[in-house]
Amino acid sequence: MNGLKRDFPILQQEVNGHPLVYLDSAATSQKPLQVIQALEEYYRGYNSNVHRGVHTLGSKATDAYEGAREKVRRFVNARSIKEIVFTRGTTTALNLVAASYAKPRLQAGDEIILTPAEHHSNLIPWQQVAKATGATLKYFPLAADGTLEMGKVKEMITPQTKIVAMQHVSNVLGTVHPIKEIAQLVHAQGGIIVIDGAQSAPHLKVDVRELDVDFFAFSGHKMCGPTGIGVLYGKEELLEQMEPIEFGGEMIDYVDLYDATWKELPWKFEGGTPIIAGAIGLGVAIDYLEAIGLDKIEEHDRKLASYAVERLSQIEGLTIYGPREGRLGVVTFNLGDVHPHDVATVLDAEGIAVRAGHHCCQPLMRQLQVTATARASFYLYNDEADIDRLVKGLQKTKEYFGHVIR
């Protein structure tokens, strides 16, 4: 990944008198110049609404917007653009599945299975479904290192399992779950599987047909694209069964005073003016990632995470959470009894950006027996020198708070 930093204007600055080291890509990635220029080109050159206008600007905007949908389809290997719904992000996509697919179908006695490590956006919607329908929430147990215990996973999936909703890659532990194997188990019992792909789509090649998932959600802003744009992939036959949950312009076919009918897929789920610039920017981000190669990105991010675990393990008093090997793009840790916010503050003074808090995973924090952690997350523009800067910053933090490092 040599030289990629040059593609990202924001990385060319100093923060607090130090060259910026950005280690918060699990929260949001930085954007290459190509994406920034695509957004500027849209707003400067052909800013217009899509689908309804026949004038030149409207036609150009529509072509770019729907062209981005086709890029997404290829990116995840969906069968048809009918299976690609643009949303505001992973959260909106997961809420759409919970509200439109699950809530009308589940009842008392049905089971929804999650993991304790789910991001709140893939936990709270299912809590609400369970409360509304009487369905039961269950959780796959995690081993001490945060990986799934597959023997217990097999035992828990039964004919009562209607939905398994889980992350592909943990935003806290970096664990990569065996989604294809779990999907086979779920389908054998007649259930469906919903995947939070927010942390996997940026880092590895996703093939929704190979995985055989029923729904897959991800966000543009974590994969070099703009904020405010995301994707819900859903199998066409399942999306056809679902009703929209937002109503208005763009998603209608026929309206009279007392009734209305909807457009065909995927537009029946895209009410109102869509996220035009965001979709165009996401399409350009996909071009950028594919030009590099998702296989190369995955290899790079795994190596960087492994190097970070190795280097951080040498710091006395530092605790790393999650598996020692096989993690992807994330290392989460605590430095003795120093609060993670204090760790992040000292690192920021050194120009190093990391995240601190519960990472929208409060149940997982309780399982880890902590209230918060610090998290360094890596992407294609990071290198070993960035990890070395992190280690140096943590050593300085340790010196500053030496009285609470045990």
N, C-alpha and C positions, 0 to 999 in steps of 0.2 A: 504493500500500500504506500510505497515511497512516493512522495510528492503530492499526495491528495490534499494535504493541508492547504495548498495554494488555491484549491478550488473553493475554499470556504472563507469569504471575506472577514467574518466575525472572528476567526481564529488568528488574524494578523494583528491583533491589538495587545496592549498591555493592560493588566488589571492590578491596581495598587502597586504600580511600579515594576511589575513582573510580567513576562510573557504569559499569556493566558494558556492554562491547561484545563480543557473542558472535559470533565468526567461525570457528566449528568445526562448522557444520551438516553438512558432508560426512561427519563422524564420527558425530554424532547430532544431530538437530534438537531444539529445545525444544518443549514441549507446551502447547497453549492450555488455558485454564481449562476449556473444554467437555470435553476429553479427561480431565483430572484429575477433574472432577466425575463423569464416567461411570464411571470406575474406583471412585471412592468409593461411588457409588450401588449398583454391583454388590456390593461387599463388605459394605456396610451393609444393603442391602435384599433381595437375592435370591441371595446366595452359595450355589451348589449345583452339583453335577455335572450334566452334560448327557446327553441321549439316553436314559438308562436309567430315570430316575425318572419317576413319574407324578404326584408331588405338585406343589403350586402353584409352589414355588420352582424345582424342577427344570424344569418346563415353561417358566417365564419365562426361565430361563437358556438353555435350548435355543433358544427363539425368538430371543433376542438374539444368541446365537452363530451360528446359521444365518442370521439376518438380516444379520449382518456379512459372511458369505460372499457373499450376494446383492449387497451393496454393492460388494464387491471385483469380482465378476463384471461388474457394470455399469461399474466404474471402468476396467477394461482391455478391456471389450467382448468378453469370452469368450462362447461360444455357450451354455454351460450351467454350472451350479454344479459339475457333475461334473469340470470342468476346473480347479477352484480348490482346491488343497490347502494347508491351513494348516501352516506349519513354524515353527521357531524363528527363522528369518531367511534371508537370501540364501545364506549359507554352507551351511546345512542343505539348502536346496532344490537347490543345485548339486551337493552331494554325493549327494543322492538320485538325480538324473539320471545322474550318473557311475556310481554303484554298481548301480542297478537297470536302467537302460536300456543304457548303453554297455558295461559290463564283460561281460555275458552275450553280447553280439552281435559285438563287434569281434574281429579276429584279425590275425595277421601279414600285412603288406601293406596293411592299412587305414591311413588317415591321419586324424589329428585336427589341426585348424589353430586356433591361438590368435593373439593379438597379444602383443608383448613388454611391453605396458602393463597386462596383466591384474592385477587384485587377486589376492593369493595364494589366495583362496577360489575363484577361477576358473582357477587354474593347477595347484595341487597335486593336486586330484582327478583331473585329466586326466593328470598325470604317473603317478599310481598306476594308472590304467586302462591306460596304455601299458605300464607294467612288467608288469602282470598278463596282458595279452593279446598282447603283441608288436607292437601297433600303433605307428605312427610319429608323433611330435609334430613339427609344423612351425609356423612363425610368419610371419604377414604382416609384411612390412617396414614400418617407419614412416618418413615423411619427417622432415627435420630439425626441423620444428615439431611433430612428434607426430601428424600426420594420416596417414591411410592412403593409400598409393599405389595407386589403384584399378586401374591397368593391371596391376600385379604381382598384385593380389588375383585378378583374372580369370584370369591365367596359372596361379596356384597351385591353383585349384579344379578338380579333375579327377574322373573316376569313382572314383578311390581315396579321395576325400574323403568320409568317412562322417559326420564331425561338425565343424562350425565352432562354437567356443564363444568368445564375446567380449563385452566390455562395450558397453553402449549409449552411455554417457557416461563418460569417464575421470575417476576420483577424484583424479588428480594434475594432469592437463593441461586438464580441462574440455572436451575435444574431443567433439563429437557425431558419431557414426559413421553412415554411410548404411545402416542395417540393412535396410531394405526392398530396396534394390538388391542387397545381398550375399545376402539370403535367396533372391532369385530365381536368382542364380547357383548357390547351393548346391543348391536343389531341382532345377534343370535337370540336375544331375549325380547326382541320386538321394540326396543327403545330407540331414542335418537341421541346424538351427541352434539353438543354445542361447544365450540372452542374459542377461547379468548386468545387471539393470535397477535396481540399488540407487541409482544416481545419476541415473537418468532419471525414474523414477516420481514422485519428489517435485516435479520441476521442469517437466515438460511432459506434455501429454496423450498417453497411451499407448493405442494401439488394436492389440491383438495380431493381430486379423484383417487389418487394413490392412497391418501390417508382415509378416504371414504367417510369424511365428516359430513354431517347434515347442515350445520351452520358454522361459519368461520368469520370472525370479526377482527378488523385491525384498523390502525390509525395512520394517516399520512404523515403527521408531524414527527413520528418516531422513526421514519425511514426517509429522511431528507426532504420531505414534502411540507406544504404549508400546514399551519394549524387550522382547525375547524373543518377538516375533511377526513372522512373515514369510509369504510366499506363493510357491508354485510354480504358475504357470499351465502346463498342458500340453495339447496337442491330445488330445481324448478317445481317439482310436484308438491313440495312442502310450501313454497312461497305462494303457489296458486291457491292453496287452502286457506291462506291467511287473509284477514281483513286489514285495511289500512288503519292507522291510529291517528293520523293527521289528515285533515281534510281542507280542501280549498282549490286554488288554481293549480294547474299543471297535472294533477293526478286524476282529473275527471274525464269521462267520455261524454255523458249526456246528463243534463240537469234540467229538471222542471221544478215547479213550486213545491212539490211534495216528495220527490225522490231523486236519486242520482245513481249513475253507474260509473265504474272506474275504468281508467286506462288499463292496458295490458301491462304485464311485467316488463321492466322493473319500475316503470314510472308511476304505478299506483301507490308506491311507497314514498314518492318524492314530491310531496305537496308543497306548493309555494315556489317562489324563485329559488332554484337550487344553488348549491355552492359552486358557482361556475369557475371562478378563478382558482379556487382550491382544487377542484378536479383537474383542471388543466395543469396546475403546478404538480399535482401528484403524478400525472402522466409523465411529466418531464423527469421527476424524481425516479420513476421506474426505469425510464431510459438510461438515466445515469447509473443506477445500481446494476442494471443488466449489462451495460457496457463493461463494467468492472468484473461482473460475474458473482452470483450469489454463493457459489461454492468457494470462491476465493475469499469472499467476505466472511463466511462462516469459519473457514480455516484460520483466518487472521484473528477473528474475535475470540475463538477458543484458545489460541496460542497466547493472546494477550491476557485473557483471564487466568490461564495457568501460570503465566509469568508473574502476574500480580499476586496470586495466592502464594507462590514461592517466595517472593520478596517480602510480602507483608508478614509471612509466617516467621520471619527472622526478627521481627520487632517484639521484644519481650513485653508481656502484658497485654498484647493485642489478641482479641478473639475473632476468628472468622466463622461465619455461619454458613451452613450448607455443605455440599459435597466437596471433597478435596479435588476430585477430578471430574471432567465431563461437563463442567458448567460453561455457560455461554454468555459472555459480555458483561457480567455483573460480579462484583465482590462486595459483600456486606460485612461490616465489622464493628466492633467497639474497642476503644482504647482504655483499658482499665475501667475506672469509675468516672472518667471524664464524660460529661453529657455530650451526645453526638452533635448538638447544636454548637457547643463550644469547640469541638474538633473542627467542624465545618467553618466556623468563624476564623480560627487561626489559619486554616488552609486557604481561606479566601484572601487573607492578608498576604499570602504568598502567591496569589494569582491562580489558585487551584480551586476549581468549582466541583464540589461533591454535594450530594443530597443528604439531609439528616431528618429523621422523623420516623413515623411508623409506615411510610410508603403505601398508605391506603391498604394496609394489611394488619389491622389490629389483632384479629384472632391468631395470626401467625406469630406476632410479637409476643402474645401471651404464651403460646406454645414454646417459644424460644426463651421464655422467662426474662424478657426485657420489655421496657416501655418504648424504646426507640433504638435505632442503629444509624451509623453512617454508611453510605453506599457510594462506591465508585463504579461507574458504568462506562463501557468502552464502545467505540464504533470504528468504522473504517478509517477515520482520520486520526486516530490515536496511534501511539507507538510506544516502544519500551522506554524511551526517554521520558514520556509522560508519567509512566509508572514510577520511574526513578525519582522524578520530581515529587510525586505523591509520598513516596517513602521518606524522602528528605523532609518534606513538610510535616509528616507524622512524627519524625524524630524531634523536630523543633517543638511540636505540640507536647510531646512527652516531656521534654525539658521544662517547658513552661508550667505543666501541670504535674510535675514529678511527685508531688505529695499525695496525689490520688491515683497513682498507677500502682497496682498491686499484682 
